Amino acid sequence: MKEERVIRIGTRESRLAMWQAEYVARQIRTSHPEIKVELVPMTTTGDKILHRALDQVGGKGLFVKELDLALREKRTDLSVHSLKDVPMEIPEDLPLLAFTGREDPRDAVIFRDRNLKEETGSKLRIGTSSSRRRIQLQELYPNADFPLIRGNVQTRLQKVESGEYDGTVLAMAGLKRLGLEDRADRILEPDEMLPAAGQGILAIQGRAGEDYSFLEEIDDEDSRAEALAERAFIKVLQGGCSAPSAAYAKMDAKTQALWLRGMYCPQEGMSYMKGERKGTPDQAEAIGKALAESLKERYTEGD
Ligand SMILES: NCc1[nH]cc(CCC(=O)O)c1CC(=O)O
């Protein structure tokens, strides 16, 4: 008798991370009913340190280290991540194998009271821990304060509900996955708030040199091109890891052109610059690099 293949998926324990891992598990089971898929939930260092901005305690890598170790020790076979939390440098032995179809890439503002969304001139307290969100929010709510807020999606929503903050910003992708999209009081279009690289896409990571052909049905070509362009852009600009940056690429379904928009700001407090560039999906990384270089150049020329 053929032995049953078991695939164990490592995931963070938050409700959002668990939903995402279960989503990938379901997709594998659907396209490969012969495979048994199990989740292996883990607490990561990033989840334990809740009182400081991530920028200050080591960045995105904190959410990934424990999952990487589990893959290397073969306690798991795959990790599922929100691509936006995956560092730009990936260890060679643990490649990203597949990218899921993109969920809503936009951000949304959630207010204590829905009417506050019109109060663009008021001194609101809008909690965020992301410099990308903060510097773009400043344009929309110029008189607001942006105190630090940490915790998972539900915790942040509770902190707004309790009145600790007047509002916060969350990704639509997370809200939708958790069935909380009703909470979005003001959805921000990419022109108003350029998303983080990878926002809305799930990345599936595994060990180099193993057979992961069962992921073929999951891997989404458009997401892959968008992810590569966005991440190539950020990689060029990542001098200090706390530099605010944003990148959003979109495959045009009709023309099959790949559009990339990016934001560059060398350091919070300095002015930022946005630009865009178009190409074909096979040029994804080149487009990202080229846009980053050109924004850098324009910036230093004082344009
Ligand atoms: N930093 C936490 C995080 N990582 C990914 C998402 C949303 C889901 C996604 O982008 O796919 C969130 C929550 C948020 O920023 O609101």
The ligand as a Gaussian input file, in Angstrom:
#p B3LYP/6-31G(d) Opt

LIG

0 1
 N        1.551000      43.553000       9.798000
 C        0.481000      42.652000      10.094000
 C       -0.212000      42.220000       8.866000
 N        0.405000      41.453000       7.959000
 C       -0.475000      41.239000       6.929000
 C       -1.663000      41.873000       7.233000
 C       -2.854000      41.906000       6.390000
 C       -2.973000      40.780000       5.396000
 C       -2.206000      40.956000       4.132000
 O       -1.621000      42.023000       3.851000
 O       -2.176000      39.982000       3.351000
 C       -1.512000      42.488000       8.482000
 C       -2.515000      43.267000       9.224000
 C       -2.587000      44.698000       8.791000
 O       -1.584000      45.296000       8.393000
 O       -3.686000      45.270000       8.865000

